[in-house]
């Protein structure tokens, strides 16, 4: 074995001693999958905040990612988007009682369920990009229950299979605003 090859691959760490954005996001997602948003430490939240900001310096470099190279700015854009979604879900979870004050219980329950389905989507997003990119997927109870080329067809198929339940529908691979950022206002 040459001196440049390693038998035990270690996660890349940038020169400043911080783990890569991908490694940070993976660690956060593992914690959320295991224990929910409450499992995140203040350090994890700080890392998410750092990730969600503008990174600047790496723009334009090419890195291999799967079958075709992806620009770092594209990869970072996806990571930043996911970090922003986790932060929005954290804020909503923390302030849920205030945000949902005055709503009927069934709407509060549906909102909580929608947040849980969004977390389930996030935990599966990388796999879904490989298998369903460009399609709309409907998530119910943490599982993909329908997929289609249009949002309305995916939603209709989900309702046919599961009944009138709360589902999270999203176009796989598209950047988005977090559902949890929606606010409820009186008319």
C-alpha positions as CSV (number, residue, x, y, z in Angstrom):
1,X,0.0,0.0,0.0
2,X,1.5,3.4,-0.9
3,X,1.9,6.1,1.6
4,X,-0.9,8.2,0.0
5,X,-3.5,5.5,0.4
6,X,-5.3,4.9,3.7
7,X,-6.9,1.6,4.7
8,X,-9.3,3.5,7.1
9,X,-11.0,6.4,5.3
10,X,-11.6,9.2,7.7
11,X,-14.2,12.0,7.2
12,X,-12.6,15.0,5.5
13,X,-12.0,17.9,7.8
14,X,-11.3,21.4,6.4
15,X,-8.0,23.0,7.4
16,X,-9.7,25.1,10.1
17,X,-10.4,22.0,12.1
18,X,-14.2,21.9,11.4
19,X,-15.9,18.9,9.9
20,X,-17.2,19.3,6.4
21,X,-20.8,20.7,5.9
22,X,-21.9,17.2,4.7
23,X,-20.5,15.6,7.9
24,X,-22.2,18.1,10.1
25,X,-25.6,17.6,8.3
26,X,-25.2,13.8,8.5
27,X,-24.5,14.0,12.3
28,X,-27.5,16.3,12.8
29,X,-29.8,14.0,10.7
30,X,-28.7,10.9,12.7
31,X,-29.5,12.7,16.0
32,X,-32.9,13.9,14.7
33,X,-33.7,10.4,13.4
34,X,-32.8,8.8,16.8
35,X,-34.3,11.3,19.2
36,X,-36.2,14.1,17.3
37,X,-35.4,17.8,17.3
38,X,-34.9,17.7,21.1
39,X,-31.8,15.6,20.6
40,X,-29.9,18.5,19.1
41,X,-27.4,20.2,21.3
42,X,-26.6,23.9,21.3
43,X,-23.4,23.1,19.4
44,X,-25.5,21.3,16.7
45,X,-27.8,24.3,16.4
46,X,-24.7,26.6,16.1
47,X,-23.3,24.4,13.3
48,X,-26.7,24.5,11.5
49,X,-26.7,28.3,11.8
50,X,-23.1,28.4,10.4
51,X,-24.1,26.1,7.5
52,X,-27.2,28.1,6.7
53,X,-25.2,31.3,6.1
54,X,-23.2,32.3,3.0
55,X,-20.0,30.3,2.7
56,X,-18.5,32.4,-0.1
57,X,-15.0,31.1,-0.7
58,X,-15.7,27.6,-2.3
59,X,-17.9,28.8,-5.1
60,X,-17.1,27.5,-8.5
61,X,-14.8,24.6,-7.6
62,X,-15.8,21.2,-9.0
63,X,-16.1,18.1,-6.7
64,X,-17.0,14.6,-7.6
65,X,-20.4,13.6,-6.3
66,X,-22.0,10.5,-7.8
67,X,-22.0,9.9,-11.5
68,X,-21.4,13.5,-12.6
69,X,-19.4,16.3,-11.0
70,X,-21.4,18.9,-9.1
71,X,-20.2,22.4,-8.4
72,X,-19.5,23.1,-4.8
73,X,-22.0,26.0,-4.9
74,X,-24.8,23.5,-5.9
75,X,-23.9,21.1,-3.2
76,X,-23.6,23.8,-0.6
77,X,-26.8,25.3,-1.7
78,X,-28.6,22.0,-1.0
79,X,-26.9,21.7,2.4
80,X,-27.7,25.3,3.3
81,X,-31.3,24.8,2.4
82,X,-31.6,21.7,4.6
83,X,-29.8,23.5,7.5
84,X,-32.3,26.4,7.1
85,X,-35.2,23.9,7.2
86,X,-33.9,22.2,10.4
87,X,-33.5,25.6,12.0
88,X,-37.0,26.7,11.1
89,X,-38.4,23.4,12.4
90,X,-36.5,23.9,15.7
91,X,-37.9,27.5,16.1
92,X,-41.4,26.2,15.3
93,X,-41.1,23.3,17.8
94,X,-39.8,25.7,20.5
95,X,-42.6,28.2,20.0
96,X,-45.3,25.8,18.8
97,X,-47.7,26.6,21.7
98,X,-47.5,30.4,21.0
99,X,-47.7,30.0,17.2
100,X,-50.7,27.7,17.4
101,X,-52.6,29.4,20.2
102,X,-56.2,29.7,19.3
103,X,-56.2,26.9,16.8
104,X,-58.6,24.0,17.2
105,X,-56.9,20.8,18.4
106,X,-57.3,19.0,15.1
107,X,-55.4,21.8,13.3
108,X,-52.6,21.7,15.9
109,X,-52.3,18.0,15.5
110,X,-52.2,18.2,11.7
111,X,-49.5,20.9,12.0
112,X,-47.4,18.7,14.3
113,X,-47.9,15.7,11.9
114,X,-46.9,17.9,8.9
115,X,-43.7,18.8,10.7
116,X,-43.0,15.1,11.5
117,X,-43.6,14.2,7.8
118,X,-41.2,17.0,6.7
119,X,-38.5,15.6,9.0
120,X,-39.1,12.1,7.5
121,X,-38.7,13.6,4.0
122,X,-35.4,15.2,5.1
123,X,-34.1,12.0,6.5
124,X,-34.8,10.2,3.2
125,X,-34.0,13.0,0.8
126,X,-30.6,11.8,-0.5
127,X,-32.1,8.4,-1.4
128,X,-35.2,10.0,-2.9
129,X,-33.0,12.1,-5.2
130,X,-31.5,8.9,-6.6
131,X,-34.8,7.2,-7.1
132,X,-37.5,9.9,-7.6
133,X,-35.7,13.0,-8.7
134,X,-38.1,15.4,-10.4
135,X,-41.2,13.6,-9.1
136,X,-43.5,14.7,-6.4
137,X,-43.6,12.3,-3.4
138,X,-46.2,12.1,-0.8
139,X,-45.0,11.1,2.7
140,X,-47.3,9.7,5.4
141,X,-46.2,8.2,8.7
142,X,-42.6,8.6,7.5
143,X,-43.0,6.5,4.3
144,X,-43.4,7.4,0.7
145,X,-47.0,6.4,-0.1
146,X,-47.2,7.9,-3.6
147,X,-45.1,9.5,-6.3
148,X,-46.1,11.2,-9.6
149,X,-45.0,13.8,-12.1
150,X,-47.5,16.3,-10.7
151,X,-48.3,17.4,-7.2
152,X,-52.1,16.9,-7.6
153,X,-51.7,13.3,-8.8
154,X,-49.3,12.4,-6.0
155,X,-51.7,13.9,-3.5
156,X,-54.7,12.1,-5.0
157,X,-52.9,8.8,-5.0
158,X,-51.9,9.3,-1.4
159,X,-55.5,10.0,-0.4
160,X,-56.7,6.9,-2.3
161,X,-54.2,4.7,-0.4
162,X,-54.4,6.3,3.0
163,X,-57.7,8.2,3.2
164,X,-58.1,11.8,4.3
165,X,-54.9,12.1,6.4
166,X,-52.1,14.6,6.7
167,X,-49.4,14.1,4.1
168,X,-46.3,16.0,3.1
169,X,-45.9,16.4,-0.7
170,X,-42.7,17.8,-2.2
171,X,-40.9,17.7,-5.6
172,X,-37.8,15.7,-5.0
173,X,-34.6,17.7,-5.6
174,X,-36.3,21.1,-5.6
175,X,-35.2,23.7,-3.0
176,X,-38.0,24.9,-0.8
177,X,-39.0,26.9,2.1
178,X,-39.8,25.0,5.3
179,X,-43.4,24.2,5.8
180,X,-42.9,24.9,9.5
181,X,-42.2,28.6,8.6
182,X,-45.8,29.1,7.7
183,X,-47.5,31.3,10.3
184,X,-51.1,31.3,11.3
185,X,-52.8,34.7,11.2
186,X,-56.3,35.7,12.1
187,X,-58.4,36.8,9.1
